[in-house]
Amino acid sequence: MKPSLNKNIPVPLYFQLKQYLIEQIDRGEMKPGDSIPSERELSEEFEISRMTVRQAVLELVNDGRLVREQGKGTFIAQPKISQGLFRLTSFSEDMISRGMKPGAYVVDVVVSEASATVQEALKLRTAAPVIILTRVRLADGKPMALEVTHLPLRRFEGLERENFEGVSLYRLLESKFGVKPASASQTIEVGMPNAREMNLLHVSGEVPMLLIKRVTCDEDGVPYEFVKSIYPGDRYKFHAELVR
């Protein structure tokens, strides 16, 4: 039977189309990676305007159910990875716990004077040098996050010469320097990617980003890591269980 929308009820047509597509995805009729029909095809099939179709598709993109690839089309998004907010784990641990293979490739490693923000976060002296490690974090070979980590050079002398490819930084810090994460504080913001971030994470400018800043402390409560992570909003979500 040809699918149709009910034009005799007060529910907007774009919302009806959106719900229809969600049902198709949830029932497995359309699977992650499948392309959806074009705006023209959906417009003709449901006998509605292309503007109505565009609104439904845009909302699904913003909701993370669909993903647009420039020059290719619109596709069913992969399920988002969910991470809790109240447990201190590394990216590698998170991916392994979900049955995914963690990885990374290094964009660059430099030693530079700490910025005012990093100085404050790590309680460093003015002009103290830090190691800045920039990596794209991978899950099953797919870019999941852009991570920029700042570590005090004085505490981790020589770390900048290590090979970080496919290595858990937390394990490396523990094995080489005896430093283990004990606590952390973090903030989460939402923003849009710049050109560099879009290129490294293989996303379009339409995908909002989760910007997470975290300060990690050792067992003595001394901060030793300031990291800024950028996650595409269509691939990652965070959850928290609240009690009263």
C-alpha positions in Angstrom: 0.0 0.0 0.0 1.3 3.4 -0.9 2.2 5.5 2.2 0.2 8.7 2.7 -0.2 11.6 5.1 -3.4 12.7 6.6 -4.2 16.2 5.4 -7.5 16.4 7.3 -6.0 16.5 10.8 -4.3 19.5 12.6 -0.9 17.7 12.7 1.6 19.5 10.4 2.5 17.5 7.3 6.3 17.8 7.9 5.8 16.3 11.4 3.8 13.4 9.9 6.5 12.7 7.4 9.2 13.0 10.1 7.3 10.4 12.2 6.9 8.1 9.2 10.6 8.1 8.6 11.4 7.5 12.3 9.1 4.5 12.2 10.8 3.2 9.1 14.2 3.5 10.9 13.0 2.0 14.2 11.4 -1.0 12.4 14.6 -1.6 10.5 13.0 -0.9 7.1 15.8 1.6 6.6 19.2 0.7 8.2 22.2 2.8 9.2 24.1 3.8 6.1 21.1 3.5 3.8 20.3 6.6 1.7 16.8 8.1 1.9 14.8 9.1 -1.2 15.6 12.6 -2.6 13.4 15.6 -1.7 11.8 15.4 -5.1 11.0 11.7 -4.7 9.5 12.2 -1.2 7.6 15.2 -2.4 6.0 13.2 -5.3 5.4 10.1 -3.2 3.5 11.9 -0.4 2.1 14.7 -2.6 3.5 17.5 -0.5 5.8 20.4 -1.3 9.6 20.0 -1.3 9.7 22.7 1.4 7.7 20.5 3.7 10.0 17.6 2.9 13.0 19.7 3.6 11.7 20.8 7.0 11.1 17.1 8.1 14.6 16.0 6.9 16.3 19.0 8.5 14.8 18.2 11.9 15.9 14.6 11.6 19.4 15.7 10.7 19.4 18.0 13.8 18.1 15.1 15.9 20.9 12.9 14.7 18.7 10.4 13.0 19.9 11.4 9.5 23.3 12.6 8.3 24.0 14.7 5.1 27.1 14.1 3.0 27.8 16.9 0.6 27.5 15.8 -3.0 26.3 12.3 -2.0 22.9 12.6 -0.3 21.2 12.0 3.0 21.7 8.8 4.9 20.4 7.0 8.0 22.8 7.8 10.8 24.7 5.2 12.8 23.3 4.9 16.4 24.9 7.4 18.8 27.4 6.2 21.3 26.1 6.9 24.8 28.4 7.9 27.6 27.6 8.4 31.3 28.6 11.7 32.9 29.5 10.4 36.4 32.2 7.9 35.7 35.8 8.8 35.0 37.0 6.6 32.0 39.3 7.1 29.1 38.0 7.1 25.5 39.7 3.7 24.9 37.9 2.2 27.9 34.5 3.6 26.7 34.9 2.2 23.2 36.1 -1.3 24.4 33.1 -1.5 26.8 30.8 -1.0 23.8 32.5 -3.8 21.8 34.2 -1.3 19.5 37.9 -1.0 18.6 39.4 2.2 19.8 42.1 4.0 17.9 43.6 7.4 17.1 45.8 9.2 14.7 48.1 12.0 15.8 47.6 15.4 14.2 50.6 16.9 16.0 52.6 17.0 19.2 54.2 20.3 20.2 55.7 21.9 23.3 54.5 25.4 23.9 53.9 28.0 26.6 50.7 27.3 28.4 47.8 29.7 27.6 46.2 31.6 30.4 43.3 29.1 30.4 45.6 26.1 30.7 47.7 27.8 33.4 44.7 28.4 35.5 43.3 24.9 35.0 46.6 23.1 35.8 47.7 25.6 38.4 50.9 26.4 36.5 53.3 29.3 36.8 53.2 31.9 34.1 54.9 30.9 30.9 55.2 27.2 32.0 55.7 24.9 29.0 53.1 22.2 28.3 52.9 19.3 25.9 50.0 19.7 23.5 48.8 16.5 21.9 46.2 16.7 19.2 44.6 13.5 18.1 41.5 12.3 16.2 40.0 9.5 18.2 38.5 6.6 16.3 36.0 3.9 16.9 36.1 1.0 14.5 38.1 3.2 12.2 35.6 6.0 12.2 36.4 9.5 13.5 34.5 10.1 16.8 36.3 13.0 18.4 39.0 15.7 18.0 41.0 15.8 21.3 43.5 18.4 22.3 45.3 17.4 25.5 47.6 19.7 27.6 50.1 18.2 30.0 52.8 20.0 32.1 56.2 19.4 30.5 58.0 19.6 33.9 56.0 16.6 35.2 56.1 14.5 32.0 59.5 15.3 30.6 60.1 13.2 27.4 56.5 12.3 26.9 56.4 14.4 23.7 58.8 11.8 22.1 56.4 8.9 22.7 54.4 7.2 19.9 50.8 7.9 20.6 49.3 6.1 17.7 46.6 3.7 18.9 47.8 4.1 22.5 45.7 4.8 25.6 47.2 8.0 27.1 46.1 7.1 30.6 47.8 3.8 30.4 51.0 5.4 29.1 51.0 8.0 31.9 50.6 5.3 34.5 53.3 3.0 33.1 55.9 5.7 32.4 55.2 8.2 35.2 53.0 6.4 37.8 50.2 8.9 37.4 46.6 7.6 37.5 43.4 9.6 37.1 41.4 9.8 40.4 39.0 12.7 39.8 38.0 15.2 37.1 35.7 18.1 36.5 34.3 18.9 33.1 32.0 21.3 31.3 29.9 20.6 28.2 28.9 23.2 25.6 27.3 23.1 22.1 28.7 24.9 19.1 29.3 24.6 15.4 32.5 23.2 13.8 35.1 25.3 12.1 36.7 24.3 8.8 39.6 22.4 10.4 37.3 20.5 12.7 35.0 19.6 9.8 37.9 18.3 7.8 39.4 16.2 10.6 36.1 14.7 11.7 34.5 14.3 8.2 31.4 16.2 9.0 29.4 19.0 7.4 28.9 22.5 8.8 25.3 21.6 9.6 26.3 19.1 12.4 26.5 20.7 15.9 29.4 19.8 18.1 29.6 18.9 21.8 32.6 20.8 23.2 33.9 19.1 26.4 36.6 20.6 28.6 38.0 18.4 31.4 40.6 18.9 34.1 41.9 15.6 35.5 43.5 15.2 38.9 45.8 12.5 40.3 45.3 10.7 43.6 46.7 13.6 45.5 44.2 16.0 44.0 46.8 17.7 41.8 45.6 18.6 38.3 47.8 17.2 35.5 45.7 17.2 32.4 43.5 19.7 30.6 41.8 18.3 27.6 39.4 19.9 25.1 37.4 17.3 23.1 35.0 18.0 20.2 32.4 15.3 19.5 30.0 15.5 16.5 26.5 15.7 17.8 25.2 13.1 15.4 27.6 10.4 16.7 27.7 10.9 20.5 25.3 11.6 23.3 25.7 11.8 27.1 23.3 10.5 29.8 23.0 11.1 33.5 20.8 9.3 36.1 19.4 11.8 38.6 17.9 10.9 42.0 16.1 13.0 44.5 
